[in-house]
């Protein structure tokens, strides 16, 4: 199994910055891709940013130029640097990982895993 724990959320003023972290742990063999999603009240969960093991990145149009996704070389932690924050960015942010891991009996499997979420509030 793989566990993901997000941190770094909080309250910031419009125009401010915040850095989210996602720490991965467990019987991980490899991580193929990771992404940050968010869900605001009354809205569906949406992809904010993603990155693959080869270094390719994708950003939602609403955050391009403001958010940056990055990771450690060994994929222990993935970050989301958020600059020029707007009230519209207020949401619970979730970390997601496409990972290969070792299950019981040492079988190697692949699945998606989710963190518990961290609240980001942008308000004056």
N, C-alpha and C positions, 0 to 999 in steps of 0.2 A: 504494500500500500504506500501511498504518497500523501503527505500532509502539507497543506499550504496555509500560512499564517500571514495575514496582512497587518500592516501597522503604518502609522504616520498621518492618519486622518485627523481632522480637527476643524476649528473655526478660523477662517481668515477673511480679511476685507477684500472687496473687489480690487483687482490689480495686483494682489499679493501672490505669493508662491507657496507651494507645498510639495513635499516629496514623499511618495508612498513606497513602501517596501513590501516585498512578498518573499518570505523565507520558505524554501522547500526542504523537506526532510522525509526520511523513510528509506525503504529498500529500493532506491532508484538506480536503474541501469543507465538510462539516458532520458533527456528531455528534448523532444523534437520541436516544440513551439510553446510559447507562453503569451498570454494576453491579459489585458485589463478590460473589464466590462464595468458598466455602471447602470444603476436603475434609480430613477427619480420617481416620486409619488405620482401615480396616474399614468406612468409611461412604462413601455417594455424595456427589458434589459437590452442594452446595446453595446456593441464592441467599440471601445475607445482606441486601443492601440494593441498591436501584436508584433511579435518578433519570432523568427525561426532560428534554428541552430546555425544556419548558414549566414545569418546576419540580415536577412531581409526584414523590413519593417512595413507596417501599414498603420495609417491613422484615419480616424473618422474626419470628415471635412470640417466639422465643428471645432476640432482641436488642433488642426494642422498649424504649425508655426508657433504653437504655445506649449504643447506637451511633447515630452521626449521619453521613449521607453529605452531602457538599457538593462544590462545584466552582467553579473560576474562571469569571469572566464570559465569557471567550473559549474555555472548555473545554480549555485547555492541560493542566490538572491537575485530577484528581478525588481527594477525600480520604475517608477513613473514620476518624472519631474514635471510639475504643473506650474506654469508661469502665466501671468496676466489673467488670473482667474476671474470668472464672471459668475454672477448669481445663477445663471443657467447651468453651471457645472455642479451645482449642489446635487448630491446623490450618494447612494451607498456604492462604493467601488469594490469589485470582486476580482481576485486573481484567478486565472485559469491556466492549467498546464496539460499539454498532451505529452504523456510520459510513458516510458517502458519501465517496468518494475518487476521485482521478484515476489511472487505470491508464495503461499505455503507449498511445500514439496519442491521449492526452488524452481517453479515454472515461471518463465518470463512472459509477462502479459503487457498489453498496451491499453490505456484508457485515458479519459479526461478527468481531471480533478479540480475541485473548487475550494477556495478559501471561504472563511466565514463572513468576510466583508468588513470594510471600514468606512465610517461616515465622514464625508467631506461637506462642509457647509460654508458657502461664500455669502457673506452678508455684512452690511455696514452697521 
